[in-house]
């Protein structure tokens, strides 16, 4: 029984096909440059990449809007639409958007 285990895991564990023919497997051939790898991107993938590229050009912060609000707050002219704010808070609460 030990002899059988040594043949499987021991020194004699060589692929008999490779030993007899001396040929390399396809995976070994591509590792040495015998083959080529390729990549094919779907139309959806190309569109997604294009859309992500365009999104990266849009700034995260609207600097002009922030500057305008900051100026209003500093000058004391900023007014909160309390009724509009309250109705949006209630609507968000009813729709479950407050998380």
Backbone as CSV, one residue per row, in Angstrom:
resi,resn,N_x,N_y,N_z,CA_x,CA_y,CA_z,C_x,C_y,C_z
1,UNK,0.827,-1.197,0.000,0.000,0.000,0.000,0.863,1.249,0.000
2,UNK,1.921,1.265,0.780,2.813,2.422,0.814,3.445,2.629,-0.553
3,UNK,3.748,1.547,-1.270,4.321,1.682,-2.612,3.372,2.418,-3.545
4,UNK,2.085,2.145,-3.440,1.111,2.820,-4.297,1.052,4.307,-3.980
5,UNK,1.112,4.682,-2.719,1.078,6.095,-2.332,2.316,6.807,-2.850
6,UNK,3.481,6.181,-2.767,4.707,6.802,-3.250,4.659,7.021,-4.759
7,UNK,4.035,6.107,-5.492,3.936,6.284,-6.936,3.049,7.471,-7.290
8,UNK,2.039,7.729,-6.464,1.152,8.848,-6.735,1.776,10.169,-6.303
9,UNK,2.329,10.207,-5.095,2.824,11.466,-4.547,4.350,11.569,-4.544
10,UNK,5.028,10.501,-4.802,6.479,10.502,-4.666,7.204,10.932,-5.918
11,UNK,8.440,10.474,-6.025,9.326,10.862,-7.111,8.790,10.399,-8.465
12,UNK,8.124,9.276,-8.500,7.640,8.739,-9.766,6.343,9.347,-10.242
13,UNK,5.891,10.466,-9.676,4.612,11.069,-10.049,4.777,11.977,-11.260
14,UNK,5.084,11.404,-12.408,5.251,12.152,-13.650,4.101,11.785,-14.567
15,UNK,3.594,12.738,-15.287,2.520,12.471,-16.234,3.054,11.512,-17.298
16,UNK,2.504,10.318,-17.386,3.040,9.324,-18.321,2.933,9.748,-19.789
17,UNK,1.971,10.570,-20.135,1.841,11.012,-21.521,2.998,11.925,-21.882
18,UNK,3.319,12.839,-21.037,4.436,13.743,-21.293,5.751,12.973,-21.348
19,UNK,5.900,11.985,-20.482,7.140,11.236,-20.432,7.321,10.436,-21.712
20,UNK,6.241,9.844,-22.217,6.340,9.011,-23.413,6.550,9.832,-24.674
21,UNK,5.792,10.908,-24.825,5.838,11.649,-26.085,6.835,12.788,-26.062
22,UNK,7.136,13.277,-24.881,8.052,14.396,-24.781,7.410,15.709,-25.199
23,UNK,6.103,15.722,-25.431,5.410,16.926,-25.848,4.970,17.717,-24.625
24,UNK,4.877,19.008,-24.818,4.419,19.876,-23.744,2.934,20.093,-23.887
25,UNK,2.310,20.363,-22.774,0.881,20.652,-22.814,0.653,22.021,-23.432
26,UNK,-0.575,22.322,-23.801,-0.907,23.606,-24.403,-0.626,24.742,-23.434
27,UNK,-0.896,24.532,-22.147,-0.656,25.574,-21.150,0.830,25.893,-21.056
28,UNK,1.682,24.866,-21.130,3.112,25.105,-21.069,3.596,25.813,-22.318
29,UNK,3.011,25.502,-23.450,3.403,26.136,-24.698,3.092,27.615,-24.707
30,UNK,1.948,28.016,-24.177,1.594,29.435,-24.161,2.443,30.188,-23.155
31,UNK,2.888,29.530,-22.107,3.724,30.202,-21.133,5.067,30.582,-21.744
32,UNK,5.511,29.837,-22.749,6.788,30.125,-23.385,6.621,30.978,-24.629
33,UNK,5.416,31.448,-24.913,5.203,32.312,-26.063,4.718,31.562,-27.286
34,UNK,4.387,30.310,-27.152,3.936,29.527,-28.291,2.522,29.848,-28.721
35,UNK,1.743,30.469,-27.873,0.353,30.793,-28.188,0.100,32.253,-27.899
36,UNK,-1.153,32.632,-27.922,-1.474,34.024,-27.608,-2.756,34.073,-26.795
37,UNK,-2.819,35.065,-25.963,-4.009,35.313,-25.171,-4.802,36.427,-25.834
38,UNK,-6.092,36.446,-25.580,-6.898,37.500,-26.163,-7.996,37.933,-25.221
39,UNK,-8.563,39.072,-25.530,-9.640,39.619,-24.726,-10.634,40.260,-25.668
40,UNK,-11.893,39.935,-25.482,-12.934,40.526,-26.302,-13.927,41.208,-25.379
41,UNK,-14.155,42.499,-25.621,-15.054,43.289,-24.789,-16.378,43.438,-25.532
42,UNK,-17.464,43.199,-24.819,-18.784,43.295,-25.439,-19.140,44.749,-25.727
43,UNK,-20.165,44.936,-26.537,-20.632,46.291,-26.850,-21.090,46.988,-25.579
44,UNK,-21.753,46.251,-24.696,-22.182,46.830,-23.420,-20.968,47.274,-22.611
45,UNK,-19.930,46.474,-22.596,-18.716,46.826,-21.863,-18.065,48.082,-22.405
46,UNK,-18.049,48.220,-23.740,-17.488,49.430,-24.344,-18.317,50.657,-23.984
47,UNK,-19.642,50.520,-24.022,-20.521,51.642,-23.658,-20.347,52.016,-22.191
48,UNK,-20.233,51.007,-21.335,-20.045,51.257,-19.910,-18.734,51.986,-19.657
49,UNK,-17.683,51.573,-20.326,-16.389,52.237,-20.178,-16.472,53.685,-20.640
50,UNK,-17.157,53.910,-21.739,-17.325,55.274,-22.257,-18.100,56.143,-21.259
51,UNK,-19.200,55.584,-20.706,-20.015,56.328,-19.742,-19.215,56.640,-18.481
52,UNK,-18.426,55.684,-17.994,-17.615,55.930,-16.793,-16.572,57.012,-17.060
53,UNK,-16.017,57.020,-18.256,-15.056,58.060,-18.613,-15.688,59.444,-18.605
54,UNK,-16.907,59.537,-19.110,-17.609,60.821,-19.116,-17.998,61.247,-17.704
55,UNK,-18.364,60.299,-16.862,-18.707,60.631,-15.471,-17.517,61.193,-14.717
56,UNK,-16.332,60.717,-15.058,-15.127,61.204,-14.357,-14.846,62.666,-14.662
57,UNK,-15.395,63.185,-15.758,-15.154,64.584,-16.108,-16.069,65.538,-15.346
58,UNK,-17.138,65.023,-14.744,-18.081,65.853,-14.000,-17.543,66.056,-12.583
59,UNK,-17.437,67.292,-12.126,-16.909,67.526,-10.775,-17.878,67.011,-9.708
60,UNK,-17.311,66.548,-8.598,-18.118,66.054,-7.482,-18.847,67.186,-6.756
61,UNK,-18.247,68.358,-6.751,-18.800,69.499,-6.030,-19.086,70.614,-7.029
62,UNK,-20.280,71.166,-6.918,-20.628,72.321,-7.756,-20.089,73.568,-7.067
63,UNK,-18.889,73.955,-7.431,-18.173,75.047,-6.769,-18.966,76.347,-6.833
64,UNK,-19.596,76.615,-7.967,-20.345,77.858,-8.100,-21.528,77.913,-7.140
65,UNK,-22.216,76.787,-6.969,-23.368,76.727,-6.059,-22.904,76.875,-4.610
66,UNK,-21.812,76.207,-4.267,-21.275,76.304,-2.903,-20.852,77.738,-2.600
67,UNK,-20.184,78.380,-3.562,-19.742,79.763,-3.368,-20.946,80.689,-3.167
68,UNK,-21.995,80.496,-3.970,-23.194,81.328,-3.862,-23.847,81.178,-2.486
69,UNK,-24.008,79.940,-2.019,-24.619,79.707,-0.703,-23.745,80.252,0.423
70,UNK,-22.441,80.099,0.286,-21.528,80.604,1.313,-21.630,82.123,1.413
71,UNK,-21.683,82.777,0.259,-21.817,84.243,0.260,-23.129,84.681,0.905
72,UNK,-24.228,83.963,0.613,-25.527,84.297,1.211,-25.506,84.111,2.715
73,UNK,-24.884,83.047,3.182,-24.819,82.789,4.628,-23.997,83.871,5.315
74,UNK,-22.843,84.219,4.733,-21.972,85.232,5.332,-22.620,86.614,5.352
75,UNK,-23.401,86.910,4.326,-24.036,88.232,4.273,-25.348,88.274,5.050
76,UNK,-25.844,87.114,5.491,-27.086,87.062,6.255,-28.331,87.078,5.388
77,UNK,-28.186,86.861,4.098,-29.345,86.883,3.205,-29.879,85.492,2.883
78,UNK,-29.258,84.452,3.429,-29.707,83.089,3.148,-30.988,82.799,3.922
79,UNK,-31.999,82.341,3.222,-33.285,82.022,3.847,-33.644,80.577,3.523
80,UNK,-34.072,79.879,4.537,-34.483,78.485,4.370,-35.967,78.449,4.069
81,UNK,-36.339,77.695,3.050,-37.749,77.465,2.738,-38.232,76.365,3.679
82,UNK,-38.693,76.781,4.875,-39.040,75.810,5.915,-40.209,74.924,5.511
83,UNK,-41.205,75.461,4.813,-42.330,74.631,4.370,-41.882,73.599,3.329
84,UNK,-41.049,74.022,2.399,-40.535,73.095,1.390,-39.668,72.019,2.014
85,UNK,-38.817,72.430,2.968,-37.953,71.478,3.654,-38.785,70.473,4.445
86,UNK,-39.793,70.959,5.167,-40.640,70.075,5.968,-41.392,69.088,5.083
87,UNK,-41.912,69.565,3.964,-42.662,68.652,3.094,-41.744,67.599,2.475
88,UNK,-40.513,67.972,2.127,-39.572,66.984,1.578,-39.158,65.969,2.629
89,UNK,-38.982,66.420,3.889,-38.644,65.491,4.974,-39.783,64.511,5.231
90,UNK,-41.011,65.016,5.223,-42.168,64.139,5.440,-42.306,63.131,4.297
91,UNK,-42.163,63.629,3.076,-42.256,62.747,1.897,-41.172,61.672,1.937
92,UNK,-39.955,62.058,2.277,-38.864,61.088,2.354,-39.145,60.063,3.445
93,UNK,-39.690,60.514,4.590,-40.013,59.593,5.667,-41.102,58.618,5.272
94,UNK,-42.105,59.097,4.550,-43.187,58.226,4.122,-42.742,57.219,3.071
95,UNK,-41.788,57.633,2.251,-41.282,56.734,1.203,-40.164,55.841,1.707
96,UNK,-39.695,56.080,2.924,-38.647,55.245,3.508,-37.258,55.604,3.022
97,UNK,-37.050,56.834,2.562,-35.760,57.252,2.037,-34.806,57.745,3.109
98,UNK,-35.253,57.852,4.344,-34.387,58.341,5.414,-33.639,57.173,6.032
99,UNK,-32.511,56.867,5.476,-31.697,55.764,6.007,-30.292,56.198,6.229
